[in-house]
Amino acid sequence: MVYVTITIFTSSVIGQPATPKFESFQPTSTAHTPVLQPTQQFFPVQRNSLTLNDPYREQNLRLMQQGGMDIPGQPSINRQQQIAAVREVLREEAHERRDGASRPFQNSLRQFMQLNPDNFSITKAVYLAESAYDPNMPPYEQFEGAIKEWAALVKQTLKREGLNPANNTAINYAIQKLYRHTNTYYNSQTKKTYTIPPLRYDFEDMMGDKDWKKMFVSKLLQTKTGQCRSFPLFYLCVAEQLNTKAYLSLSPNHSFIQHFDSTGHRYNFECTNGNLVSQTWLAQSTFVNATALKNGTYLDTLSSKQLFAYCLSDLLLGYLMKIGYNNVSDQITKQILNIDSTNITALMTQANYNTYIFRDRLQEAGNPPPDAISNYPLLNAFYNNMQNAYKKVEQTGFQEMPPETYRKWLQSLELEKRKQQNKLEQERLENEIKKLKKIRPTFINRPKQ
């Protein structure tokens, strides 16, 4: 907390804090909002009827206005008044442009709010979050159709291996083969059999710093590559199409899949390399502290509401990446926290947004020293809001994993694959599958009418 306060008072540049992401939580850093270029339309000017078709007239008048020059055909006004008028128009144009960019996010938010957090389609929620950021996304039916093709591949695997298509453990086993084995898929329409290589981890821009679409399931569908954010969501989308149970679980900077067999044994599936890992190893290797474990912040299954809030937080992250902090981002943040008060992304965003507001009010008050804040009641209130927001983040047990540490952790997954403890986890699931292969299916999983 002390570091946060000191940074605020010593910073000479007032700007918006960096976008919160699981890989980086630096609420006191500043990221300048891009300068919006003025559009071709400016405030009306009087035209001479002989030069209405002059393509350069509007541009020339605009340059004259920006330079504070008198405009022919208009009354001469004070230069400062002209500059003030120009600035006001530029501000209005900036607001209009931001409003236009935020409209898809607001539309998606409205559709999110029409869903039931206790029973919703994860495929639909993923699409709503991604399509708001990417206007070139195909229609939802096409996105869902691609997921259904992968689900059809899993069904063929189940049939090929003689597994019950209604058994939860068998279905999860078959989905996991997408991540670690080459599979074959027969397309009944083309009458051809295709070889499908295993999904691969994309190490290039793995945090989406250069291209946020790198984090998308839609990108995974196109390239068959992803990372720890898109891989588990894709898994859940496929599982949804197969009417099976699987759960999202979180660790610092990371997410993975959990599922249970008929005895209640918990399996942790690491999507980044198609490996089953132990709960003990996850707790010891992923920056999870005792507070986070006690609160269920990490390594626990997300409830339906928590998963819904997680998808909604993807909408928020996309908004912050494209537009930044404003009243719309605050609106989305509050909606998330109304559903899940422990959502770490929303709590981080709230802390950053309160920091942004406090910095502005601090500057307006003339940047008084820290020990004088109490003399400014309104400023002191903003300061307390900021501090309380950071306390809420700390209470979750959140810990940041540095990017380089995360990269090394990914490499350690390959080493862990060879360790006996996780080998036993894999053998346990395979033994369950062997048992299931001996049991003839008694239930036919008919498609919904």
C-alpha positions as CSV (number, residue, x, y, z in Angstrom):
1,M,0.0,0.0,0.0
2,V,2.8,2.4,0.8
3,Y,4.3,1.9,-2.6
4,V,1.0,2.7,-4.2
5,T,0.7,6.0,-2.3
6,I,4.3,7.1,-2.9
7,T,4.0,6.4,-6.7
8,I,0.8,8.5,-6.9
9,F,2.3,11.5,-5.3
10,T,5.6,11.4,-7.1
11,S,4.3,10.8,-10.6
12,S,4.4,13.9,-12.8
13,V,2.1,12.4,-15.5
14,I,-1.5,11.9,-14.8
15,G,-3.0,9.2,-16.9
16,Q,-5.0,6.0,-16.9
17,P,-3.5,3.0,-15.1
18,A,-2.5,0.0,-17.1
19,T,-5.2,-2.4,-18.2
20,P,-5.5,-5.1,-15.5
21,K,-4.7,-8.6,-16.7
22,F,-3.9,-11.8,-14.9
23,E,-0.3,-11.6,-15.9
24,S,0.3,-8.0,-14.7
25,F,-1.2,-6.1,-11.8
26,Q,0.5,-2.7,-11.7
27,P,-2.3,-0.3,-10.7
28,T,0.0,2.7,-10.3
29,S,1.6,2.6,-13.8
30,T,0.3,5.1,-16.4
31,A,-0.8,4.5,-19.9
32,H,-1.6,7.5,-22.0
33,T,-4.9,7.6,-23.8
34,P,-4.1,7.8,-27.6
35,V,-4.8,11.2,-29.1
36,L,-7.8,11.0,-31.2
37,Q,-7.4,12.7,-34.6
38,P,-10.2,15.1,-35.6
39,T,-12.7,13.8,-38.2
40,Q,-13.3,15.5,-41.5
41,Q,-16.5,17.1,-40.2
42,F,-15.9,20.3,-38.1
43,F,-18.3,23.0,-36.9
44,P,-20.2,24.7,-39.7
45,V,-18.6,27.5,-41.7
46,Q,-20.2,29.9,-44.2
47,R,-19.5,28.8,-47.8
48,N,-19.2,30.9,-50.9
49,S,-21.6,29.5,-53.5
50,L,-18.9,29.8,-56.2
51,T,-16.5,27.4,-54.3
52,L,-19.0,24.8,-53.0
53,N,-17.2,22.1,-54.9
54,D,-13.7,23.1,-53.8
55,P,-12.4,19.8,-52.2
56,Y,-9.7,21.7,-50.2
57,R,-11.9,24.5,-48.8
58,E,-13.0,22.6,-45.7
59,Q,-9.5,21.5,-45.0
60,N,-8.1,25.0,-45.4
61,L,-10.7,26.6,-43.2
62,R,-10.0,24.0,-40.6
63,L,-6.3,24.7,-40.6
64,M,-7.0,28.4,-40.3
65,Q,-9.3,27.8,-37.3
66,Q,-6.6,25.7,-35.6
67,G,-4.1,28.4,-36.2
68,G,-6.3,31.1,-34.8
69,M,-6.6,33.0,-38.1
70,D,-9.7,34.9,-39.1
71,I,-11.9,33.1,-41.5
72,P,-13.1,34.9,-44.7
73,G,-16.8,35.6,-44.7
74,Q,-17.1,35.3,-40.9
75,P,-16.9,37.9,-38.2
76,S,-13.4,38.3,-36.7
77,I,-13.2,36.9,-33.2
78,N,-10.6,36.8,-30.6
79,R,-7.8,34.2,-31.3
80,Q,-8.1,32.6,-27.8
81,Q,-11.9,32.2,-28.4
82,Q,-11.2,30.4,-31.7
83,I,-8.7,28.1,-30.0
84,A,-11.1,27.4,-27.2
85,A,-13.9,26.6,-29.8
86,V,-11.5,24.2,-31.7
87,R,-10.6,22.4,-28.5
88,E,-14.3,22.0,-27.5
89,V,-15.1,20.5,-30.9
90,L,-12.2,18.1,-30.6
91,R,-13.4,17.0,-27.2
92,E,-16.9,16.4,-28.6
93,E,-15.4,14.4,-31.5
94,A,-13.3,12.3,-29.1
95,H,-16.4,11.5,-27.1
96,E,-18.4,10.6,-30.2
97,R,-15.6,8.3,-31.4
98,R,-15.3,6.6,-28.0
99,D,-19.1,6.2,-27.8
100,G,-19.1,4.5,-31.3
101,A,-16.3,2.1,-30.2
102,S,-18.1,1.3,-26.9
103,R,-21.4,0.5,-28.5
104,P,-20.6,-3.1,-29.4
105,F,-19.5,-3.7,-25.8
106,Q,-22.7,-2.1,-24.4
107,N,-24.8,-4.3,-26.8
108,S,-23.0,-7.4,-25.6
109,L,-23.4,-6.3,-21.9
110,R,-27.2,-6.1,-22.5
111,Q,-27.2,-9.6,-24.0
112,F,-25.1,-10.9,-21.1
113,M,-27.7,-9.5,-18.6
114,Q,-30.4,-11.4,-20.4
115,L,-28.7,-14.7,-19.6
116,N,-29.2,-16.6,-16.4
117,P,-25.9,-16.8,-14.4
118,D,-27.1,-20.0,-12.8
119,N,-27.8,-21.7,-16.1
120,F,-26.2,-20.2,-19.3
121,S,-24.4,-21.3,-22.4
122,I,-20.7,-20.9,-22.1
123,T,-20.4,-21.0,-25.9
124,K,-22.7,-18.0,-26.1
125,A,-20.9,-16.1,-23.3
126,V,-17.5,-16.6,-24.9
127,Y,-18.9,-15.3,-28.2
128,L,-20.5,-12.2,-26.7
129,A,-17.2,-11.2,-25.1
130,E,-15.0,-11.8,-28.2
131,S,-17.4,-10.4,-30.8
132,A,-17.7,-7.1,-28.9
133,Y,-13.9,-6.6,-29.3
134,D,-13.7,-8.0,-32.9
135,P,-16.3,-6.6,-35.3
136,N,-15.1,-9.0,-37.9
137,M,-16.2,-12.1,-36.0
138,P,-18.5,-14.4,-38.0
139,P,-22.2,-14.8,-36.9
140,Y,-22.8,-16.8,-33.7
141,E,-24.2,-19.7,-35.6
142,Q,-20.9,-20.2,-37.5
143,F,-18.9,-19.9,-34.2
144,E,-21.1,-22.5,-32.5
145,G,-21.0,-24.7,-35.6
146,A,-17.2,-24.9,-35.4
147,I,-17.5,-26.0,-31.7
148,K,-20.0,-28.6,-32.7
149,E,-17.5,-30.1,-35.3
150,W,-15.0,-30.6,-32.5
151,A,-17.7,-32.2,-30.4
152,A,-18.4,-34.5,-33.3
153,L,-14.7,-35.5,-33.4
154,V,-14.9,-36.4,-29.7
155,K,-18.0,-38.5,-30.3
156,Q,-16.2,-40.4,-33.0
157,T,-13.3,-41.0,-30.6
158,L,-15.7,-42.4,-28.0
159,K,-17.3,-44.7,-30.5
160,R,-13.9,-45.8,-31.9
161,E,-12.7,-46.7,-28.4
162,G,-15.9,-48.4,-27.4
163,L,-16.7,-45.8,-24.6
164,N,-20.1,-44.9,-23.3
165,P,-21.0,-41.5,-24.9
166,A,-23.1,-40.7,-21.8
167,N,-20.3,-41.3,-19.2
168,N,-18.8,-38.1,-17.8
169,T,-15.3,-39.6,-17.2
170,A,-15.1,-41.1,-20.7
171,I,-16.2,-37.9,-22.4
172,N,-13.6,-35.8,-20.5
173,Y,-10.9,-38.4,-21.4
174,A,-11.9,-38.1,-25.1
175,I,-11.8,-34.3,-25.0
176,Q,-8.4,-34.4,-23.5
177,K,-7.1,-36.4,-26.4
178,L,-7.6,-33.2,-28.5
179,Y,-4.7,-31.7,-26.6
180,R,-2.2,-34.5,-26.6
181,H,-2.9,-36.9,-29.5
182,T,-3.4,-36.8,-33.2
183,N,-7.0,-37.7,-34.0
184,T,-8.9,-38.7,-37.1
185,Y,-12.2,-37.2,-38.1
186,Y,-14.6,-38.6,-40.7
187,N,-16.7,-35.9,-42.4
188,S,-20.0,-37.5,-43.5
189,Q,-20.6,-34.6,-46.0
190,T,-17.3,-34.8,-47.8
191,K,-17.0,-38.6,-47.3
192,K,-13.4,-38.0,-46.3
193,T,-11.3,-38.8,-43.3
194,Y,-9.1,-36.0,-41.9
195,T,-6.0,-36.1,-39.6
196,I,-6.4,-33.6,-36.8
197,P,-3.1,-32.7,-35.0
198,P,-3.2,-32.0,-31.3
199,L,-3.8,-28.4,-30.2
200,R,-0.6,-26.5,-29.7
201,Y,0.4,-23.8,-27.2
202,D,1.1,-20.4,-28.8
203,F,4.2,-18.9,-27.2
204,E,4.1,-15.8,-29.4
205,D,2.5,-12.9,-27.6
206,M,1.0,-15.4,-25.1
207,M,-0.4,-12.6,-22.9
208,G,-2.1,-10.7,-25.8
209,D,-0.1,-7.5,-25.2
210,K,0.3,-6.9,-28.9
211,D,-2.9,-8.5,-30.2
212,W,-5.7,-9.1,-27.7
213,K,-7.4,-11.5,-30.1
214,K,-4.6,-13.9,-29.4
215,M,-6.5,-14.7,-26.2
216,F,-9.7,-15.7,-28.1
217,V,-11.3,-19.0,-28.6
218,S,-12.2,-17.9,-32.1
219,K,-8.5,-17.5,-32.8
220,L,-8.0,-21.1,-31.5
221,L,-10.6,-22.4,-33.9
222,Q,-8.9,-20.8,-36.8
223,T,-5.3,-21.7,-36.0
224,K,-5.6,-24.7,-33.6
225,T,-3.3,-22.9,-31.2
226,G,-4.0,-21.1,-28.0
227,Q,-2.9,-20.5,-24.4
228,C,-4.1,-20.9,-20.8
229,R,-7.0,-18.6,-21.3
230,S,-8.5,-19.9,-24.6
231,F,-7.7,-23.6,-24.1
232,P,-9.9,-24.1,-21.0
233,L,-12.8,-22.1,-22.4
234,F,-12.7,-24.1,-25.6
235,Y,-12.7,-27.3,-23.5
236,L,-15.8,-26.1,-21.7
237,C,-17.5,-25.1,-25.0
238,V,-16.9,-28.6,-26.3
239,A,-18.0,-30.2,-23.1
240,E,-21.2,-28.2,-23.2
241,Q,-22.1,-29.6,-26.6
242,L,-21.6,-33.1,-25.2
243,N,-23.7,-32.5,-22.1
244,T,-20.9,-33.4,-19.8
245,K,-19.5,-31.8,-16.6
246,A,-16.2,-30.0,-16.4
247,Y,-15.1,-27.0,-14.4
248,L,-12.9,-24.0,-14.8
249,S,-10.3,-23.5,-12.1
250,L,-7.8,-20.7,-11.6
251,S,-4.3,-20.1,-10.3
252,P,-2.3,-16.9,-10.5
253,N,-2.0,-15.9,-14.2
254,H,-3.4,-19.2,-15.2
255,S,-6.6,-21.3,-15.7
256,F,-7.1,-25.1,-16.2
257,I,-9.8,-27.7,-16.1
258,Q,-11.1,-29.9,-13.3
259,H,-13.5,-32.8,-13.5
260,F,-14.5,-35.7,-11.3
261,D,-15.0,-39.4,-11.7
262,S,-17.8,-41.6,-10.3
263,T,-15.9,-42.0,-6.9
264,G,-15.5,-38.2,-6.5
265,H,-11.8,-38.1,-7.3
266,R,-10.7,-34.8,-8.7
267,Y,-8.7,-34.6,-11.9
268,N,-6.7,-31.5,-12.8
269,F,-6.2,-31.2,-16.6
270,E,-3.5,-28.9,-17.7
271,C,-4.6,-27.8,-21.2
272,T,-1.3,-26.1,-22.1
273,N,0.3,-29.6,-22.6
274,G,-2.5,-32.1,-22.3
275,N,-1.2,-33.4,-19.0
276,L,-3.0,-34.4,-15.8
277,V,-1.3,-32.8,-12.7
278,S,-1.8,-33.2,-9.0
279,Q,-3.5,-30.8,-6.7
280,T,-0.4,-30.7,-4.5
281,W,1.9,-29.8,-7.3
282,L,-0.4,-27.0,-8.4
283,A,-0.5,-25.5,-4.9
284,Q,3.3,-25.6,-4.6
285,S,4.3,-24.4,-8.1
286,T,1.8,-21.6,-9.0
287,F,2.3,-18.8,-6.5
288,V,-0.8,-19.8,-4.5
289,N,-0.7,-18.7,-0.9
290,A,-2.6,-19.8,2.1
291,T,-5.1,-16.9,2.0
292,A,-6.0,-17.7,-1.6
293,L,-6.5,-21.4,-0.8
294,K,-8.6,-20.6,2.2
295,N,-10.8,-18.2,0.3
296,G,-11.2,-20.5,-2.7
297,T,-9.7,-17.8,-4.9
298,Y,-7.5,-20.5,-6.6
299,L,-7.4,-24.2,-7.3
300,D,-11.2,-24.6,-6.7
301,T,-13.9,-25.2,-9.2
302,L,-15.8,-22.1,-10.3
303,S,-19.5,-22.1,-9.7
304,S,-21.9,-21.3,-12.6
305,K,-22.2,-17.7,-11.3
306,Q,-18.4,-17.4,-11.0
307,L,-17.9,-18.7,-14.5
308,F,-20.5,-16.3,-15.8
309,A,-18.6,-13.4,-14.1
310,Y,-15.4,-14.7,-15.5
311,C,-16.8,-14.5,-19.0
312,L,-18.1,-11.1,-18.3
313,S,-14.7,-10.1,-17.1
314,D,-13.4,-11.0,-20.6
315,L,-15.8,-8.5,-22.0
316,L,-14.3,-5.9,-19.5
317,L,-10.7,-6.7,-20.4
318,G,-11.5,-6.3,-24.1
319,Y,-13.1,-2.9,-23.4
320,L,-10.0,-1.8,-21.4
321,M,-7.7,-2.9,-24.1
322,K,-9.6,-1.1,-26.8
323,I,-11.0,2.0,-25.1
324,G,-9.7,2.3,-21.5
325,Y,-11.2,3.3,-18.1
326,N,-14.4,5.3,-18.1
327,N,-18.0,5.1,-16.9
328,V,-18.8,2.2,-19.2
329,S,-15.9,0.1,-17.9
330,D,-17.0,1.0,-14.4
331,Q,-20.6,-0.1,-15.2
332,I,-19.3,-3.5,-16.5
333,T,-17.1,-3.8,-13.4
334,K,-20.1,-3.2,-11.0
335,Q,-22.2,-5.8,-12.9
336,I,-19.5,-8.4,-12.5
337,L,-19.1,-7.7,-8.7
338,N,-22.9,-7.9,-8.3
339,I,-22.7,-11.4,-9.6
340,D,-19.3,-12.4,-8.0
341,S,-17.9,-10.1,-5.4
342,T,-14.6,-12.0,-5.4
343,N,-13.9,-11.7,-9.2
344,I,-10.2,-10.7,-9.2
345,T,-10.3,-9.0,-12.6
346,A,-13.2,-6.7,-11.5
347,L,-11.6,-6.0,-8.2
348,M,-8.3,-5.0,-9.9
349,T,-10.2,-2.9,-12.4
350,Q,-12.1,-1.1,-9.6
351,A,-8.8,-0.4,-7.8
352,N,-7.2,1.0,-10.9
353,Y,-10.3,3.1,-11.8
354,N,-10.4,4.6,-8.3
355,T,-6.7,5.4,-8.7
356,Y,-7.4,7.1,-12.0
357,I,-10.1,9.2,-10.4
358,F,-8.0,10.0,-7.4
359,R,-5.1,11.2,-9.5
360,D,-7.3,13.6,-11.4
361,R,-8.8,15.0,-8.2
362,L,-5.3,15.3,-6.7
363,Q,-4.2,17.4,-9.7
364,E,-7.3,19.5,-9.5
365,A,-6.5,20.2,-5.8
366,G,-3.0,21.4,-6.7
367,N,-1.1,18.2,-5.8
368,P,-1.1,18.7,-2.0
369,P,1.4,16.5,0.0
370,P,0.1,13.2,1.5
371,D,-0.1,14.6,5.0
372,A,-2.4,17.4,3.8
373,I,-5.0,15.2,2.1
374,S,-7.2,15.2,5.2
375,N,-7.7,18.9,4.8
376,Y,-9.5,18.3,1.6
377,P,-12.7,16.3,2.5
378,L,-13.7,15.4,-1.1
379,L,-10.2,14.4,-2.1
380,N,-9.8,12.4,1.1
381,A,-12.9,10.5,0.2
382,F,-11.5,9.6,-3.2
383,Y,-8.3,8.5,-1.5
384,N,-10.1,6.2,0.9
385,N,-12.1,4.7,-1.9
386,M,-8.8,3.9,-3.7
387,Q,-7.2,2.4,-0.6
388,N,-10.3,0.3,0.2
389,A,-10.3,-1.1,-3.3
390,Y,-6.8,-2.3,-3.0
391,K,-7.6,-3.9,0.4
392,K,-10.3,-6.0,-1.3
393,V,-7.7,-7.2,-3.9
394,E,-5.3,-8.1,-1.1
395,Q,-8.0,-10.0,0.9
396,T,-8.5,-12.5,-2.0
397,G,-4.9,-13.6,-1.6
398,F,-4.0,-12.5,-5.2
399,Q,-0.4,-12.7,-6.1
400,E,1.2,-11.7,-9.4
401,M,3.4,-14.1,-11.3
402,P,6.0,-12.3,-13.3
403,P,5.9,-13.1,-17.1
404,E,9.4,-14.7,-17.0
405,T,8.4,-16.8,-14.1
406,Y,5.3,-17.8,-15.9
407,R,7.3,-18.8,-18.9
408,K,9.6,-21.0,-16.8
409,W,6.5,-22.5,-15.1
410,L,5.2,-23.6,-18.5
411,Q,8.5,-25.3,-19.2
412,S,8.3,-27.0,-15.9
413,L,5.0,-28.6,-16.9
414,E,6.9,-30.8,-19.4
415,L,9.3,-31.9,-16.7
416,E,6.4,-32.6,-14.4
417,K,4.9,-34.9,-17.0
418,R,7.7,-37.3,-16.3
419,K,7.3,-37.2,-12.5
420,Q,5.8,-40.3,-10.8
421,Q,3.1,-38.4,-8.9
422,N,1.4,-37.1,-12.1
423,K,2.1,-40.3,-13.9
424,L,-0.1,-42.0,-11.3
425,E,-2.9,-39.5,-12.0
426,Q,-2.7,-40.4,-15.7
427,E,-2.7,-44.1,-14.9
428,R,-5.7,-43.8,-12.7
429,L,-7.8,-42.2,-15.4
430,E,-6.6,-44.8,-18.0
431,N,-7.6,-47.6,-15.6
432,E,-11.0,-46.0,-15.3
433,I,-11.3,-45.9,-19.1
434,K,-10.3,-49.6,-19.3
435,K,-13.1,-50.5,-16.9
436,L,-15.6,-48.4,-18.9
437,K,-14.6,-50.2,-22.1
438,K,-15.6,-53.5,-20.6
439,I,-19.1,-52.1,-19.8
440,R,-21.5,-52.2,-22.7
441,P,-23.5,-48.9,-23.1
442,T,-27.0,-49.1,-21.9
443,F,-28.0,-45.6,-22.7
444,I,-28.3,-44.0,-26.1
445,N,-27.5,-40.3,-26.1
446,R,-30.0,-39.0,-28.6
447,P,-29.8,-35.5,-29.9
448,K,-32.2,-32.9,-28.5
449,Q,-35.4,-32.5,-30.6
